[in-house]
Amino acid sequence: MRRRRRVTDLPPDTLIAGVDEAGRGPLAGPVMVAAVILDPAHTIRGLDDSKYLSEERRNVLEPRIRERALAFSVIEIEASEIDRLNIFQATMLGMSRALAALTITPQFALIDGNRLPKQLCCPARAIVGGDASEPAISAASILAKVARDRRMMALDHVHPGYGFARHKGYPTPEHLACLQQLGPCAEHRRSFAPVKALIETTPALQQQLLL
């Protein structure tokens, strides 16, 4: 496993929240954003970027994070809000909401990526690749990923035929073929290029959306 660098210019007793998201790239479903304050007295072994962990391993670590963290939150930004704001602004809003939803106010936040939301409840730093280097961000990435996968599996029952349980809304060949055949459902992000192009070139879909 890759070894982590830590933030060394903060006092060791600083309450640090890690923040990360899951689901920026899919054509359907929500973005999930999680914030986690880990407990130094209850170390969780095996934390890493959720993308590098198997589904089985994520499902083992997720309840451990919930049980051992000092505080955590998971925020859902629905497809309609993503379309209204755009995916970047929706993600930034989710990060702000996730930090605000913590039952303990952190003294500092570490946020995966290269941009910070404008309104935060505490000072923060953006870290590119932070989900693979900072344990608190890794924990947040796992909570967000597991929560989103579960949401997409539930949506598979609500909107059968698209294969949400398998591809989780990502633009796989299977998903794109189903989208062409069935048209978009309520969970599809109409601002995303493949969905938008399909609507714009299909008069029947345009009429349906106006009803």
VEXGU-404176 format. One record per residue (C-alpha): residue in three letters; y, z, x. Coordinates in steps of 0.25 Angstrom, whole numbers, padded with zeros to 4 digits, always signed. Layout:
BEGIN
ALAYZX ...
END
This chain:
BEGIN
MET+0000+0000+0000 ARG+0014-0003+0005 ARG+0021+0009+0011 ARG+0034+0013+0004 ARG+0048+0015+0009 ARG+0055+0026+0003 VAL+0070+0029+0000 THR+0074+0038+0011 ASP+0088+0040+0009 LEU+0086+0049-0003 PRO+0083+0064-0003 PRO+0068+0066-0005 ASP+0070+0074-0017 THR+0078+0063-0024 LEU+0073+0060-0038 ILE+0070+0045-0037 ALA+0066+0036-0048 GLY+0059+0023-0046 VAL+0062+0011-0055 ASP+0055-0002-0057 GLU+0052-0012-0068 ALA+0040-0021-0073 GLY+0041-0034-0080 ARG+0053-0042-0076 GLY+0046-0055-0074 PRO+0037-0056-0087 LEU+0041-0065-0099 ALA+0037-0055-0109 GLY+0038-0040-0111 PRO+0047-0029-0106 VAL+0052-0024-0093 MET+0047-0010-0090 VAL+0055-0002-0080 ALA+0051+0012-0075 ALA+0057+0023-0068 VAL+0049+0034-0060 ILE+0053+0047-0053 LEU+0041+0051-0045 ASP+0038+0065-0042 PRO+0037+0068-0027 ALA+0027+0079-0030 HIS+0017+0070-0037 THR+0015+0058-0028 ILE+0008+0045-0034 ARG+0000+0038-0024 GLY-0001+0023-0025 LEU+0012+0019-0031 ASP+0017+0005-0028 ASP+0023-0007-0034 SER+0016-0009-0047 LYS+0014-0024-0044 TYR+0005-0020-0032 LEU-0004-0011-0040 SER-0015-0015-0049 GLU-0014-0013-0064 GLU-0025-0002-0063 ARG-0017+0005-0052 ARG-0004+0005-0060 ASN-0011+0011-0072 VAL-0016+0022-0063 LEU-0003+0025-0057 GLU+0006+0024-0069 PRO+0001+0037-0076 ARG+0002+0044-0063 ILE+0017+0040-0062 ARG+0019+0045-0076 GLU+0013+0058-0073 ARG+0018+0061-0059 ALA+0032+0055-0060 LEU+0044+0065-0062 ALA+0049+0055-0072 PHE+0047+0040-0076 SER+0052+0030-0087 VAL+0047+0016-0091 ILE+0057+0008-0099 GLU+0054-0005-0106 ILE+0064-0017-0107 GLU+0059-0026-0118 ALA+0059-0041-0118 SER+0071-0042-0127 GLU+0080-0034-0119 ILE+0076-0042-0106 ASP+0080-0054-0114 ARG+0093-0048-0118 LEU+0097-0042-0104 ASN+0089-0051-0094 ILE+0077-0046-0086 PHE+0086-0041-0074 GLN+0095-0033-0083 ALA+0084-0028-0092 THR+0077-0023-0079 MET+0089-0016-0074 LEU+0091-0009-0088 GLY+0077-0005-0088 MET+0079+0002-0075 SER+0091+0010-0080 ARG+0083+0014-0092 ALA+0071+0018-0084 LEU+0079+0027-0075 ALA+0087+0033-0087 ALA+0074+0036-0094 LEU+0069+0045-0083 THR+0067+0060-0088 ILE+0073+0064-0074 THR+0085+0057-0069 PRO+0082+0052-0055 GLN+0092+0054-0043 PHE+0089+0040-0038 ALA+0082+0027-0042 LEU+0074+0017-0035 ILE+0074+0004-0042 ASP+0064-0008-0038 GLY+0072-0021-0036 ASN+0085-0025-0030 ARG+0095-0021-0041 LEU+0099-0008-0048 PRO+0103-0007-0063 LYS+0118-0004-0065 GLN+0116+0009-0073 LEU+0106+0019-0067 CYS+0105+0034-0069 CYS+0105+0037-0054 PRO+0107+0030-0041 ALA+0097+0019-0037 ARG+0092+0010-0027 ALA+0085-0004-0029 ILE+0073-0006-0020 VAL+0067-0020-0019 GLY+0052-0018-0019 GLY+0054-0003-0023 ASP+0042-0004-0032 ALA+0033-0005-0019 SER+0041+0005-0010 GLU+0046+0016-0019 PRO+0036+0025-0026 ALA+0045+0028-0038 ILE+0048+0013-0040 SER+0033+0010-0038 ALA+0030+0020-0049 ALA+0040+0014-0058 SER+0034+0000-0056 ILE+0021+0005-0060 LEU+0026+0012-0073 ALA+0034+0000-0077 LYS+0022-0010-0074 VAL+0012-0002-0081 ALA+0021+0000-0093 ARG+0024-0014-0094 ASP+0010-0019-0093 ARG+0006-0010-0104 ARG+0017-0015-0113 MET+0013-0029-0111 MET-0001-0026-0114 ALA+0004-0020-0127 LEU+0012-0032-0130 ASP+0000-0041-0128 HIS-0005-0035-0141 VAL+0008-0037-0148 HIS+0010-0051-0143 PRO-0005-0057-0141 GLY-0007-0070-0135 TYR+0003-0069-0123 GLY-0006-0061-0114 PHE+0004-0050-0111 ALA-0007-0040-0107 ARG-0012-0050-0096 HIS+0001-0055-0090 LYS+0011-0044-0095 GLY+0021-0055-0099 TYR+0023-0062-0085 PRO+0024-0077-0085 THR+0009-0080-0081 PRO+0003-0094-0085 GLU-0004-0087-0097 HIS+0009-0081-0102 LEU+0017-0093-0101 ALA+0006-0101-0108 CYS+0005-0091-0119 LEU+0020-0091-0120 GLN+0020-0106-0122 GLN+0009-0105-0133 LEU+0014-0093-0141 GLY+0029-0093-0138 PRO+0036-0080-0134 CYS+0034-0067-0141 ALA+0044-0056-0143 GLU+0041-0050-0129 HIS+0044-0062-0122 ARG+0057-0062-0114 ARG+0065-0074-0119 SER+0075-0074-0108 PHE+0063-0077-0098 ALA+0063-0092-0094 PRO+0049-0096-0099 VAL+0051-0089-0112 LYS+0065-0094-0114 ALA+0061-0108-0110 LEU+0050-0108-0120 ILE+0059-0103-0131 GLU+0070-0114-0128 THR+0060-0125-0128 THR+0053-0121-0141 PRO+0061-0123-0153 ALA+0051-0116-0162 LEU+0053-0103-0153 GLN+0068-0104-0154 GLN+0067-0105-0169 GLN+0058-0093-0169 LEU+0067-0084-0161 LEU+0078-0087-0170 LEU+0071-0082-0182 
END
